[in-house]
């Protein structure tokens, strides 16, 4: 019995060690993104405060090309039709800045939480940019 108990304890310790290692490697993998070393946003979340009803509000998300190749925005897609994005169309050279502007139409009273999904050419990860605020009379 005693040997069996020690065997189970050893097996449990071994299983625990195996469980801990993938968690650590998953955390390391999560910290590394396809965007790392290629693009850095100044902010990915902008609170525009309070806008007046039916007075569109525009926020600007700026980024820097931290890579070694020109950076091209392939597409910027809003989460709904009430937000219109506009972005730097020409390639952004290494070390230079580009931007994505998002205009919210402010046609509805209340809290606002909108997203613009940005895709860069040659980078498989989509960037989510968030604009938040409130629309009042």
Secondary structure, DSSP 8 states (H G I E B T S, - for coil): -HHHHHHHHHHHHHHHHHHHHHHHHHHHHHH--TTTTTEEES-SEEEEEEEETT--EEEEEEEEE-SSS-B-EEEEEESSTTEEEEE--S-B-TT-EEEEEEEE---S-EEEEEEEEEEETT----EEEEEEEEEE-
